[in-house]
Amino acid sequence: MSVRAAVVGLGWAGRELWLPRLRSHPDFDLVAVVDPDPAARAAVGAVTGAPAHAGPDALDARSVDLAVVAVPNHLHTTVAAGLLGRGVSVFLEKPVCLSSAEADVLAAAERDGGLLLAGSAARHRADVRELAALLPELGRVRHVDLAWVRARGVPRAGGWFTRRSEAGGGALVDLGWHLLDTLTALLGPSPVRQAVGATSDDFLNAGAWSAAWRRERPAAALTGDVEDTARGFLLREDGISVSLRASWASHEATDLSLIRIEGSTGTAELRCTFGFSPNRQPESVLTLTREGTTHGVPVPAEPVGAEYGRQLDGVPALLADPAGRGRAVAEARTTVRLMERLYASARAGRDGPSEPVYQQTTSR
Protein backbone atom coordinates (compact mmCIF):
# COMPACT_ATOMS: atom_id res chain seq x y z
CA MET A 1 0.00 0.00 0.00
CA SER A 2 1.30 3.46 -0.89
CA VAL A 3 2.16 5.99 1.80
CA ARG A 4 -0.31 8.87 1.62
CA ALA A 5 1.94 11.93 1.73
CA ALA A 6 1.44 15.66 2.03
CA VAL A 7 4.00 18.43 1.52
CA VAL A 8 3.78 21.27 4.03
CA GLY A 9 5.64 24.33 2.76
CA LEU A 10 6.00 25.16 -0.92
CA GLY A 11 9.23 27.13 -0.85
CA TRP A 12 12.34 25.95 -2.67
CA ALA A 13 12.77 22.69 -0.73
CA GLY A 14 9.14 21.65 -0.84
CA ARG A 15 8.69 22.63 -4.47
CA GLU A 16 12.03 21.50 -5.96
CA LEU A 17 13.13 18.65 -3.69
CA TRP A 18 10.11 16.83 -2.38
CA LEU A 19 7.15 17.36 -4.70
CA PRO A 20 8.73 15.84 -7.83
CA ARG A 21 10.25 12.93 -5.89
CA LEU A 22 7.07 12.06 -4.04
CA ARG A 23 5.04 12.24 -7.25
CA SER A 24 7.39 9.90 -9.11
CA HIS A 25 8.10 7.44 -6.29
CA PRO A 26 6.07 4.20 -6.48
CA ASP A 27 5.76 3.93 -2.67
CA PHE A 28 4.07 7.32 -2.21
CA ASP A 29 0.79 8.93 -3.17
CA LEU A 30 0.71 12.73 -2.99
CA VAL A 31 -2.65 13.56 -1.38
CA ALA A 32 -2.26 17.20 -0.28
CA VAL A 33 -0.07 20.30 -0.31
CA VAL A 34 -0.05 23.08 2.27
CA ASP A 35 1.14 26.69 2.13
CA PRO A 36 -0.26 30.00 3.40
CA ASP A 37 0.49 31.74 0.07
CA PRO A 38 -2.52 31.49 -2.28
CA ALA A 39 -0.32 31.92 -5.36
CA ALA A 40 1.96 29.05 -4.31
CA ARG A 41 -1.05 26.81 -3.63
CA ALA A 42 -2.62 27.64 -6.98
CA ALA A 43 0.57 27.05 -8.95
CA VAL A 44 1.38 23.72 -7.33
CA GLY A 45 -2.22 22.56 -7.25
CA ALA A 46 -2.54 23.19 -10.96
CA VAL A 47 0.47 20.99 -11.67
CA THR A 48 -0.13 18.18 -9.19
CA GLY A 49 -3.92 18.11 -8.95
CA ALA A 50 -3.57 17.52 -5.20
CA PRO A 51 -5.88 19.34 -2.78
CA ALA A 52 -4.19 22.54 -1.54
CA HIS A 53 -4.70 23.88 1.98
CA ALA A 54 -3.71 27.13 3.67
CA GLY A 55 -2.62 25.52 6.95
CA PRO A 56 -1.49 22.16 8.35
CA ASP A 57 -4.57 21.93 10.59
CA ALA A 58 -6.37 20.57 7.52
CA LEU A 59 -4.31 17.35 7.77
CA ASP A 60 -5.12 14.45 10.07
CA ALA A 61 -4.33 10.74 10.39
CA ARG A 62 -7.55 9.70 8.62
CA SER A 63 -6.35 11.07 5.28
CA VAL A 64 -2.54 11.43 5.58
CA ASP A 65 0.12 8.92 6.63
CA LEU A 66 3.13 11.23 6.36
CA ALA A 67 3.62 14.99 6.20
CA VAL A 68 6.89 16.20 4.67
CA VAL A 69 7.48 19.46 6.51
CA ALA A 70 9.63 21.98 4.62
CA VAL A 71 8.71 25.28 6.26
CA PRO A 72 11.14 27.99 7.50
CA ASN A 73 13.31 26.83 10.39
CA HIS A 74 11.56 28.76 13.15
CA LEU A 75 8.27 27.00 12.28
CA HIS A 76 9.66 23.45 12.27
CA THR A 77 8.79 22.60 15.86
CA THR A 78 5.37 24.28 15.92
CA VAL A 79 4.18 22.71 12.67
CA ALA A 80 5.68 19.27 13.33
CA ALA A 81 4.42 19.10 16.93
CA GLY A 82 0.89 19.99 15.82
CA LEU A 83 0.87 17.27 13.17
CA LEU A 84 2.40 14.67 15.49
CA GLY A 85 -0.22 15.50 18.10
CA ARG A 86 -2.97 14.72 15.59
CA GLY A 87 -1.42 11.34 14.86
CA VAL A 88 0.26 12.28 11.57
CA SER A 89 3.80 11.01 11.14
CA VAL A 90 6.24 13.72 10.09
CA PHE A 91 9.33 13.80 7.89
CA LEU A 92 10.97 17.00 9.08
CA GLU A 93 13.62 18.77 7.02
CA LYS A 94 16.82 19.70 8.83
CA PRO A 95 17.38 21.43 11.17
CA VAL A 96 14.95 19.30 13.15
CA CYS A 97 14.89 21.88 15.94
CA LEU A 98 16.65 25.09 16.95
CA SER A 99 17.17 24.49 20.67
CA SER A 100 17.16 21.86 23.37
CA ALA A 101 13.81 23.26 24.52
CA GLU A 102 12.33 22.65 21.06
CA ALA A 103 13.64 19.09 21.16
CA ASP A 104 11.64 18.62 24.37
CA VAL A 105 8.49 19.86 22.62
CA LEU A 106 8.96 17.42 19.74
CA ALA A 107 9.64 14.53 22.12
CA ALA A 108 6.41 15.20 24.01
CA ALA A 109 4.39 15.46 20.78
CA GLU A 110 5.81 12.23 19.40
CA ARG A 111 5.33 10.27 22.62
CA ASP A 112 1.61 9.75 22.10
CA GLY A 113 1.28 10.79 18.47
CA GLY A 114 2.77 10.19 15.07
CA LEU A 115 6.35 9.11 14.36
CA LEU A 116 9.03 11.72 13.70
CA LEU A 117 11.59 11.12 10.96
CA ALA A 118 14.52 13.49 10.37
CA GLY A 119 15.52 14.66 6.91
CA SER A 120 19.25 14.89 6.22
CA ALA A 121 20.26 13.46 2.88
CA ALA A 122 24.07 13.56 2.69
CA ARG A 123 24.54 10.27 4.53
CA HIS A 124 22.57 8.59 1.71
CA ARG A 125 24.97 9.58 -1.07
CA ALA A 126 26.68 6.74 -2.94
CA ASP A 127 30.13 8.28 -2.45
CA VAL A 128 29.58 8.61 1.31
CA ARG A 129 28.60 4.94 1.41
CA GLU A 130 31.79 4.00 -0.42
CA LEU A 131 33.75 6.05 2.10
CA ALA A 132 32.05 4.14 4.93
CA ALA A 133 33.14 0.88 3.33
CA LEU A 134 36.79 1.95 3.68
CA LEU A 135 36.63 2.44 7.46
CA PRO A 136 37.92 -1.09 8.28
CA GLU A 137 41.07 -0.22 6.28
CA LEU A 138 41.88 2.75 8.51
CA GLY A 139 42.47 1.07 11.84
CA ARG A 140 41.57 3.20 14.85
CA VAL A 141 40.16 6.56 13.72
CA ARG A 142 42.07 9.51 15.17
CA HIS A 143 40.85 12.63 13.35
CA VAL A 144 38.19 13.78 10.87
CA ASP A 145 38.13 16.89 8.67
CA LEU A 146 34.62 17.94 7.63
CA ALA A 147 33.94 20.84 5.27
CA TRP A 148 31.23 22.15 3.00
CA VAL A 149 32.58 25.31 1.38
CA ARG A 150 30.63 27.09 -1.32
CA ALA A 151 32.25 29.52 -3.72
CA ARG A 152 29.10 31.65 -3.98
CA GLY A 153 26.06 30.33 -2.18
CA VAL A 154 24.52 32.74 0.32
CA PRO A 155 20.76 31.99 0.33
CA ARG A 156 18.23 34.54 -0.80
CA ALA A 157 19.46 37.98 0.27
CA GLY A 158 17.30 39.44 3.01
CA GLY A 159 15.14 36.31 3.18
CA TRP A 160 14.41 34.25 6.28
CA PHE A 161 17.51 32.07 5.74
CA THR A 162 19.73 35.01 6.68
CA ARG A 163 17.67 36.26 9.64
CA ARG A 164 18.64 34.82 13.00
CA SER A 165 15.12 35.06 14.41
CA GLU A 166 13.77 32.79 11.68
CA ALA A 167 16.72 30.58 10.68
CA GLY A 168 18.28 30.05 14.12
CA GLY A 169 21.75 30.51 12.64
CA GLY A 170 23.55 30.66 9.33
CA ALA A 171 25.91 28.28 7.57
CA LEU A 172 26.42 26.15 10.67
CA VAL A 173 22.69 25.38 10.96
CA ASP A 174 22.24 25.01 7.21
CA LEU A 175 25.34 23.15 6.00
CA GLY A 176 26.86 22.09 9.32
CA TRP A 177 23.82 19.98 10.19
CA HIS A 178 24.50 17.81 7.13
CA LEU A 179 28.17 17.46 8.07
CA LEU A 180 27.49 16.50 11.67
CA ASP A 181 24.78 14.05 10.64
CA THR A 182 27.18 12.42 8.16
CA LEU A 183 29.84 12.17 10.87
CA THR A 184 27.38 10.30 13.10
CA ALA A 185 26.41 8.01 10.23
CA LEU A 186 30.06 7.16 9.55
CA LEU A 187 31.49 6.84 13.06
CA GLY A 188 28.48 6.48 15.33
CA PRO A 189 27.44 8.87 18.08
CA SER A 190 29.78 10.04 20.82
CA PRO A 191 29.47 12.82 23.40
CA VAL A 192 31.72 15.80 22.71
CA ARG A 193 34.18 16.58 25.48
CA GLN A 194 35.36 19.95 24.13
CA ALA A 195 34.02 22.29 21.44
CA VAL A 196 35.51 25.55 20.18
CA GLY A 197 33.84 27.64 17.49
CA ALA A 198 34.32 30.82 15.46
CA THR A 199 32.01 32.58 13.01
CA SER A 200 32.30 35.35 10.41
CA ASP A 201 30.03 37.22 7.97
CA ASP A 202 32.35 38.72 5.35
CA PHE A 203 30.14 37.76 2.38
CA LEU A 204 26.64 37.73 3.87
CA ASN A 205 25.27 41.05 2.67
CA ALA A 206 27.17 41.38 -0.60
CA GLY A 207 24.86 40.43 -3.45
CA ALA A 208 27.64 39.05 -5.65
CA TRP A 209 27.97 36.05 -3.30
CA SER A 210 24.34 34.95 -3.44
CA ALA A 211 23.12 31.51 -4.48
CA ALA A 212 21.72 32.44 -7.89
CA TRP A 213 21.04 28.75 -8.63
CA ARG A 214 18.12 28.83 -6.16
CA ARG A 215 16.23 31.04 -8.65
CA GLU A 216 14.74 33.23 -5.93
CA ARG A 217 14.32 36.99 -6.07
CA PRO A 218 15.98 39.02 -3.31
CA ALA A 219 13.69 40.02 -0.46
CA ALA A 220 13.00 43.68 0.26
CA ALA A 221 15.48 43.80 3.13
CA LEU A 222 19.09 43.46 2.06
CA THR A 223 20.80 42.69 5.35
CA GLY A 224 21.09 39.50 7.34
CA ASP A 225 22.41 38.92 10.85
CA VAL A 226 23.75 35.34 10.77
CA GLU A 227 27.16 33.94 9.92
CA ASP A 228 28.15 32.97 6.38
CA THR A 229 31.05 30.89 7.73
CA ALA A 230 31.45 28.78 10.86
CA ARG A 231 34.53 26.90 11.99
CA GLY A 232 34.80 24.49 14.86
CA PHE A 233 37.12 22.04 16.53
CA LEU A 234 35.67 19.15 18.53
CA LEU A 235 37.11 16.48 20.79
CA ARG A 236 34.83 13.50 21.23
CA GLU A 237 34.71 11.23 24.27
CA ASP A 238 35.96 8.37 22.10
CA GLY A 239 39.19 10.33 21.51
CA ILE A 240 38.45 11.36 17.91
CA SER A 241 39.13 15.01 17.06
CA VAL A 242 37.05 16.77 14.41
CA SER A 243 37.71 19.91 12.39
CA LEU A 244 34.51 21.46 10.99
CA ARG A 245 33.95 24.21 8.43
CA ALA A 246 30.66 25.32 6.90
CA SER A 247 30.72 28.26 4.46
CA TRP A 248 28.05 29.77 2.27
CA ALA A 249 30.71 31.73 0.36
CA SER A 250 34.47 31.83 -0.03
CA HIS A 251 37.24 32.73 -2.46
CA GLU A 252 37.31 29.20 -3.88
CA ALA A 253 36.57 28.57 -7.56
CA THR A 254 34.07 25.76 -7.02
CA ASP A 255 31.93 24.35 -4.23
CA LEU A 256 33.69 21.62 -2.28
CA SER A 257 32.48 19.12 0.29
CA LEU A 258 35.31 17.30 2.01
CA ILE A 259 35.43 14.36 4.42
CA ARG A 260 38.91 13.23 5.43
CA ILE A 261 39.26 10.44 7.97
CA GLU A 262 42.69 9.74 9.45
CA GLY A 263 43.25 6.39 11.13
CA SER A 264 46.12 4.46 12.67
CA THR A 265 46.64 2.41 9.49
CA GLY A 266 45.43 4.69 6.72
CA THR A 267 43.64 7.85 5.61
CA ALA A 268 40.53 8.05 3.43
CA GLU A 269 39.46 11.27 1.71
CA LEU A 270 36.28 12.12 -0.20
CA ARG A 271 36.12 15.29 -2.29
CA CYS A 272 32.76 16.03 -3.89
CA THR A 273 29.95 18.60 -3.84
CA PHE A 274 26.90 18.13 -1.65
CA GLY A 275 23.62 19.72 -2.66
CA PHE A 276 22.41 21.20 -5.94
CA SER A 277 24.78 24.01 -6.81
CA PRO A 278 25.88 23.85 -10.46
CA ASN A 279 29.30 25.20 -9.43
CA ARG A 280 30.47 21.68 -8.63
CA GLN A 281 33.56 19.54 -8.45
CA PRO A 282 33.80 17.67 -11.79
CA GLU A 283 33.24 14.33 -10.05
CA SER A 284 33.44 12.66 -6.66
CA VAL A 285 37.00 11.57 -5.87
CA LEU A 286 37.64 9.01 -3.15
CA THR A 287 41.19 8.03 -2.19
CA LEU A 288 42.89 5.75 0.30
CA THR A 289 46.42 6.54 1.51
CA ARG A 290 48.58 4.00 3.34
CA GLU A 291 52.34 4.10 4.00
CA GLY A 292 53.00 6.86 1.49
CA THR A 293 50.93 5.41 -1.33
CA THR A 294 47.63 6.88 -2.48
CA HIS A 295 45.23 5.10 -4.78
CA GLY A 296 41.80 5.99 -6.05
CA VAL A 297 38.69 4.07 -5.07
CA PRO A 298 35.89 3.78 -7.66
CA VAL A 299 32.74 5.73 -6.84
CA PRO A 300 29.43 5.02 -8.62
CA ALA A 301 28.21 7.92 -10.76
CA GLU A 302 24.74 9.16 -9.87
CA PRO A 303 22.54 12.12 -10.78
CA VAL A 304 22.69 15.26 -8.65
CA GLY A 305 20.18 14.88 -5.83
CA ALA A 306 19.91 11.09 -6.04
CA GLU A 307 20.42 10.92 -2.28
CA TYR A 308 17.03 12.55 -1.70
CA GLY A 309 15.22 9.85 -3.63
CA ARG A 310 17.29 7.20 -1.86
CA GLN A 311 16.25 8.70 1.47
CA LEU A 312 12.60 8.31 0.49
CA ASP A 313 13.24 4.66 -0.42
CA GLY A 314 13.77 3.85 3.25
CA VAL A 315 10.84 5.82 4.67
CA PRO A 316 8.10 3.14 4.44
CA ALA A 317 10.22 0.70 6.47
CA LEU A 318 10.99 3.39 9.04
CA LEU A 319 7.29 4.19 9.42
CA ALA A 320 6.59 0.50 10.11
CA ASP A 321 9.32 0.17 12.75
CA PRO A 322 8.09 0.96 16.28
CA ALA A 323 11.68 0.89 17.55
CA GLY A 324 12.33 4.11 15.66
CA ARG A 325 10.14 6.20 17.93
CA GLY A 326 12.28 8.80 19.69
CA ARG A 327 15.36 8.20 17.55
CA ALA A 328 15.11 11.38 15.47
CA VAL A 329 14.60 13.57 18.53
CA ALA A 330 17.54 11.98 20.35
CA GLU A 331 19.89 12.55 17.42
CA ALA A 332 18.60 16.10 16.90
CA ARG A 333 19.06 16.90 20.59
CA THR A 334 22.73 15.86 20.38
CA THR A 335 23.30 17.96 17.25
CA VAL A 336 21.56 21.08 18.51
CA ARG A 337 23.35 20.97 21.84
CA LEU A 338 26.65 20.85 20.01
CA MET A 339 25.65 23.81 17.85
CA GLU A 340 24.65 25.72 20.96
CA ARG A 341 28.12 25.14 22.34
CA LEU A 342 29.85 26.21 19.13
CA TYR A 343 27.82 29.41 18.93
CA ALA A 344 28.46 30.13 22.62
CA SER A 345 32.19 29.67 22.04
CA ALA A 346 32.09 32.02 19.04
CA ARG A 347 30.28 34.67 21.09
CA ALA A 348 32.78 34.34 23.90
CA GLY A 349 35.58 34.96 21.42
CA ARG A 350 34.17 38.31 20.37
CA ASP A 351 34.20 41.56 22.32
CA GLY A 352 31.22 41.96 24.59
CA PRO A 353 28.14 39.80 25.14
CA SER A 354 25.46 39.32 22.50
CA GLU A 355 22.04 37.75 22.30
CA PRO A 356 22.18 33.94 21.91
CA VAL A 357 21.43 32.49 18.52
CA TYR A 358 19.51 29.67 20.15
CA GLN A 359 16.97 30.04 22.89
CA GLN A 360 19.00 28.02 25.37
CA THR A 361 22.68 27.30 25.90
CA THR A 362 23.64 24.03 27.50
CA SER A 363 26.77 22.14 28.26
CA ARG A 364 27.44 18.62 27.03
C-alpha positions as CSV (number, residue, x, y, z in Angstrom):
1,M,0.0,0.0,0.0
2,S,1.3,3.5,-0.9
3,V,2.2,6.0,1.8
4,R,-0.3,8.9,1.6
5,A,1.9,11.9,1.7
6,A,1.4,15.7,2.0
7,V,4.0,18.4,1.5
8,V,3.8,21.3,4.0
9,G,5.6,24.3,2.8
10,L,6.0,25.2,-0.9
11,G,9.2,27.1,-0.9
12,W,12.3,25.9,-2.7
13,A,12.8,22.7,-0.7
14,G,9.1,21.7,-0.8
15,R,8.7,22.6,-4.5
16,E,12.0,21.5,-6.0
17,L,13.1,18.7,-3.7
18,W,10.1,16.8,-2.4
19,L,7.2,17.4,-4.7
20,P,8.7,15.8,-7.8
21,R,10.2,12.9,-5.9
22,L,7.1,12.1,-4.0
23,R,5.0,12.2,-7.3
24,S,7.4,9.9,-9.1
25,H,8.1,7.4,-6.3
26,P,6.1,4.2,-6.5
27,D,5.8,3.9,-2.7
28,F,4.1,7.3,-2.2
29,D,0.8,8.9,-3.2
30,L,0.7,12.7,-3.0
31,V,-2.7,13.6,-1.4
32,A,-2.3,17.2,-0.3
33,V,-0.1,20.3,-0.3
34,V,-0.1,23.1,2.3
35,D,1.1,26.7,2.1
36,P,-0.3,30.0,3.4
37,D,0.5,31.7,0.1
38,P,-2.5,31.5,-2.3
39,A,-0.3,31.9,-5.4
40,A,2.0,29.1,-4.3
41,R,-1.0,26.8,-3.6
42,A,-2.6,27.6,-7.0
43,A,0.6,27.1,-8.9
44,V,1.4,23.7,-7.3
45,G,-2.2,22.6,-7.3
46,A,-2.5,23.2,-11.0
47,V,0.5,21.0,-11.7
48,T,-0.1,18.2,-9.2
49,G,-3.9,18.1,-9.0
50,A,-3.6,17.5,-5.2
51,P,-5.9,19.3,-2.8
52,A,-4.2,22.5,-1.5
53,H,-4.7,23.9,2.0
54,A,-3.7,27.1,3.7
55,G,-2.6,25.5,6.9
56,P,-1.5,22.2,8.4
57,D,-4.6,21.9,10.6
58,A,-6.4,20.6,7.5
59,L,-4.3,17.4,7.8
60,D,-5.1,14.5,10.1
61,A,-4.3,10.7,10.4
62,R,-7.5,9.7,8.6
63,S,-6.3,11.1,5.3
64,V,-2.5,11.4,5.6
65,D,0.1,8.9,6.6
66,L,3.1,11.2,6.4
67,A,3.6,15.0,6.2
68,V,6.9,16.2,4.7
69,V,7.5,19.5,6.5
70,A,9.6,22.0,4.6
71,V,8.7,25.3,6.3
72,P,11.1,28.0,7.5
73,N,13.3,26.8,10.4
74,H,11.6,28.8,13.2
75,L,8.3,27.0,12.3
76,H,9.7,23.4,12.3
77,T,8.8,22.6,15.9
78,T,5.4,24.3,15.9
79,V,4.2,22.7,12.7
80,A,5.7,19.3,13.3
81,A,4.4,19.1,16.9
82,G,0.9,20.0,15.8
83,L,0.9,17.3,13.2
84,L,2.4,14.7,15.5
85,G,-0.2,15.5,18.1
86,R,-3.0,14.7,15.6
87,G,-1.4,11.3,14.9
88,V,0.3,12.3,11.6
89,S,3.8,11.0,11.1
90,V,6.2,13.7,10.1
91,F,9.3,13.8,7.9
92,L,11.0,17.0,9.1
93,E,13.6,18.8,7.0
94,K,16.8,19.7,8.8
95,P,17.4,21.4,11.2
96,V,15.0,19.3,13.2
97,C,14.9,21.9,15.9
98,L,16.6,25.1,16.9
99,S,17.2,24.5,20.7
100,S,17.2,21.9,23.4
101,A,13.8,23.3,24.5
102,E,12.3,22.7,21.1
103,A,13.6,19.1,21.2
104,D,11.6,18.6,24.4
105,V,8.5,19.9,22.6
106,L,9.0,17.4,19.7
107,A,9.6,14.5,22.1
108,A,6.4,15.2,24.0
109,A,4.4,15.5,20.8
110,E,5.8,12.2,19.4
111,R,5.3,10.3,22.6
112,D,1.6,9.7,22.1
113,G,1.3,10.8,18.5
114,G,2.8,10.2,15.1
115,L,6.3,9.1,14.4
116,L,9.0,11.7,13.7
117,L,11.6,11.1,11.0
118,A,14.5,13.5,10.4
119,G,15.5,14.7,6.9
120,S,19.2,14.9,6.2
121,A,20.3,13.5,2.9
122,A,24.1,13.6,2.7
123,R,24.5,10.3,4.5
124,H,22.6,8.6,1.7
125,R,25.0,9.6,-1.1
126,A,26.7,6.7,-2.9
127,D,30.1,8.3,-2.5
128,V,29.6,8.6,1.3
129,R,28.6,4.9,1.4
130,E,31.8,4.0,-0.4
131,L,33.8,6.1,2.1
132,A,32.1,4.1,4.9
133,A,33.1,0.9,3.3
134,L,36.8,2.0,3.7
135,L,36.6,2.4,7.5
136,P,37.9,-1.1,8.3
137,E,41.1,-0.2,6.3
138,L,41.9,2.8,8.5
139,G,42.5,1.1,11.8
140,R,41.6,3.2,14.8
141,V,40.2,6.6,13.7
142,R,42.1,9.5,15.2
143,H,40.9,12.6,13.4
144,V,38.2,13.8,10.9
145,D,38.1,16.9,8.7
146,L,34.6,17.9,7.6
147,A,33.9,20.8,5.3
148,W,31.2,22.2,3.0
149,V,32.6,25.3,1.4
150,R,30.6,27.1,-1.3
151,A,32.3,29.5,-3.7
152,R,29.1,31.6,-4.0
153,G,26.1,30.3,-2.2
154,V,24.5,32.7,0.3
155,P,20.8,32.0,0.3
156,R,18.2,34.5,-0.8
157,A,19.5,38.0,0.3
158,G,17.3,39.4,3.0
159,G,15.1,36.3,3.2
160,W,14.4,34.2,6.3
161,F,17.5,32.1,5.7
162,T,19.7,35.0,6.7
163,R,17.7,36.3,9.6
164,R,18.6,34.8,13.0
165,S,15.1,35.1,14.4
166,E,13.8,32.8,11.7
167,A,16.7,30.6,10.7
168,G,18.3,30.1,14.1
169,G,21.7,30.5,12.6
170,G,23.5,30.7,9.3
171,A,25.9,28.3,7.6
172,L,26.4,26.1,10.7
173,V,22.7,25.4,11.0
174,D,22.2,25.0,7.2
175,L,25.3,23.1,6.0
176,G,26.9,22.1,9.3
177,W,23.8,20.0,10.2
178,H,24.5,17.8,7.1
179,L,28.2,17.5,8.1
180,L,27.5,16.5,11.7
181,D,24.8,14.1,10.6
182,T,27.2,12.4,8.2
183,L,29.8,12.2,10.9
184,T,27.4,10.3,13.1
185,A,26.4,8.0,10.2
186,L,30.1,7.2,9.6
187,L,31.5,6.8,13.1
188,G,28.5,6.5,15.3
189,P,27.4,8.9,18.1
190,S,29.8,10.0,20.8
191,P,29.5,12.8,23.4
192,V,31.7,15.8,22.7
193,R,34.2,16.6,25.5
194,Q,35.4,20.0,24.1
195,A,34.0,22.3,21.4
196,V,35.5,25.6,20.2
197,G,33.8,27.6,17.5
198,A,34.3,30.8,15.5
199,T,32.0,32.6,13.0
200,S,32.3,35.3,10.4
201,D,30.0,37.2,8.0
202,D,32.3,38.7,5.3
203,F,30.1,37.8,2.4
204,L,26.6,37.7,3.9
205,N,25.3,41.1,2.7
206,A,27.2,41.4,-0.6
207,G,24.9,40.4,-3.4
208,A,27.6,39.1,-5.7
209,W,28.0,36.0,-3.3
210,S,24.3,35.0,-3.4
211,A,23.1,31.5,-4.5
212,A,21.7,32.4,-7.9
213,W,21.0,28.7,-8.6
214,R,18.1,28.8,-6.2
215,R,16.2,31.0,-8.6
216,E,14.7,33.2,-5.9
217,R,14.3,37.0,-6.1
218,P,16.0,39.0,-3.3
219,A,13.7,40.0,-0.5
220,A,13.0,43.7,0.3
221,A,15.5,43.8,3.1
222,L,19.1,43.5,2.1
223,T,20.8,42.7,5.3
224,G,21.1,39.5,7.3
225,D,22.4,38.9,10.9
226,V,23.7,35.3,10.8
227,E,27.2,33.9,9.9
228,D,28.1,33.0,6.4
229,T,31.1,30.9,7.7
230,A,31.4,28.8,10.9
231,R,34.5,26.9,12.0
232,G,34.8,24.5,14.9
233,F,37.1,22.0,16.5
234,L,35.7,19.1,18.5
235,L,37.1,16.5,20.8
236,R,34.8,13.5,21.2
237,E,34.7,11.2,24.3
238,D,36.0,8.4,22.1
239,G,39.2,10.3,21.5
240,I,38.4,11.4,17.9
241,S,39.1,15.0,17.1
242,V,37.0,16.8,14.4
243,S,37.7,19.9,12.4
244,L,34.5,21.5,11.0
245,R,34.0,24.2,8.4
246,A,30.7,25.3,6.9
247,S,30.7,28.3,4.5
248,W,28.1,29.8,2.3
249,A,30.7,31.7,0.4
250,S,34.5,31.8,0.0
251,H,37.2,32.7,-2.5
252,E,37.3,29.2,-3.9
253,A,36.6,28.6,-7.6
254,T,34.1,25.8,-7.0
255,D,31.9,24.4,-4.2
256,L,33.7,21.6,-2.3
257,S,32.5,19.1,0.3
258,L,35.3,17.3,2.0
259,I,35.4,14.4,4.4
260,R,38.9,13.2,5.4
261,I,39.3,10.4,8.0
262,E,42.7,9.7,9.5
263,G,43.3,6.4,11.1
264,S,46.1,4.5,12.7
265,T,46.6,2.4,9.5
266,G,45.4,4.7,6.7
267,T,43.6,7.9,5.6
268,A,40.5,8.0,3.4
269,E,39.5,11.3,1.7
270,L,36.3,12.1,-0.2
271,R,36.1,15.3,-2.3
272,C,32.8,16.0,-3.9
273,T,29.9,18.6,-3.8
274,F,26.9,18.1,-1.6
275,G,23.6,19.7,-2.7
276,F,22.4,21.2,-5.9
277,S,24.8,24.0,-6.8
278,P,25.9,23.9,-10.5
279,N,29.3,25.2,-9.4
280,R,30.5,21.7,-8.6
281,Q,33.6,19.5,-8.5
282,P,33.8,17.7,-11.8
283,E,33.2,14.3,-10.0
284,S,33.4,12.7,-6.7
285,V,37.0,11.6,-5.9
286,L,37.6,9.0,-3.1
287,T,41.2,8.0,-2.2
288,L,42.9,5.7,0.3
289,T,46.4,6.5,1.5
290,R,48.6,4.0,3.3
291,E,52.3,4.1,4.0
292,G,53.0,6.9,1.5
293,T,50.9,5.4,-1.3
294,T,47.6,6.9,-2.5
295,H,45.2,5.1,-4.8
296,G,41.8,6.0,-6.1
297,V,38.7,4.1,-5.1
298,P,35.9,3.8,-7.7
299,V,32.7,5.7,-6.8
300,P,29.4,5.0,-8.6
301,A,28.2,7.9,-10.8
302,E,24.7,9.2,-9.9
303,P,22.5,12.1,-10.8
304,V,22.7,15.3,-8.7
305,G,20.2,14.9,-5.8
306,A,19.9,11.1,-6.0
307,E,20.4,10.9,-2.3
308,Y,17.0,12.6,-1.7
309,G,15.2,9.9,-3.6
310,R,17.3,7.2,-1.9
311,Q,16.3,8.7,1.5
312,L,12.6,8.3,0.5
313,D,13.2,4.7,-0.4
314,G,13.8,3.8,3.3
315,V,10.8,5.8,4.7
316,P,8.1,3.1,4.4
317,A,10.2,0.7,6.5
318,L,11.0,3.4,9.0
319,L,7.3,4.2,9.4
320,A,6.6,0.5,10.1
321,D,9.3,0.2,12.8
322,P,8.1,1.0,16.3
323,A,11.7,0.9,17.6
324,G,12.3,4.1,15.7
325,R,10.1,6.2,17.9
326,G,12.3,8.8,19.7
327,R,15.4,8.2,17.5
328,A,15.1,11.4,15.5
329,V,14.6,13.6,18.5
330,A,17.5,12.0,20.4
331,E,19.9,12.6,17.4
332,A,18.6,16.1,16.9
333,R,19.1,16.9,20.6
334,T,22.7,15.9,20.4
335,T,23.3,18.0,17.3
336,V,21.6,21.1,18.5
337,R,23.4,21.0,21.8
338,L,26.7,20.9,20.0
339,M,25.7,23.8,17.8
340,E,24.6,25.7,21.0
341,R,28.1,25.1,22.3
342,L,29.9,26.2,19.1
343,Y,27.8,29.4,18.9
344,A,28.5,30.1,22.6
345,S,32.2,29.7,22.0
346,A,32.1,32.0,19.0
347,R,30.3,34.7,21.1
348,A,32.8,34.3,23.9
349,G,35.6,35.0,21.4
350,R,34.2,38.3,20.4
351,D,34.2,41.6,22.3
352,G,31.2,42.0,24.6
353,P,28.1,39.8,25.1
354,S,25.5,39.3,22.5
355,E,22.0,37.8,22.3
356,P,22.2,33.9,21.9
357,V,21.4,32.5,18.5
358,Y,19.5,29.7,20.2
359,Q,17.0,30.0,22.9
360,Q,19.0,28.0,25.4
361,T,22.7,27.3,25.9
362,T,23.6,24.0,27.5
363,S,26.8,22.1,28.3
364,R,27.4,18.6,27.0
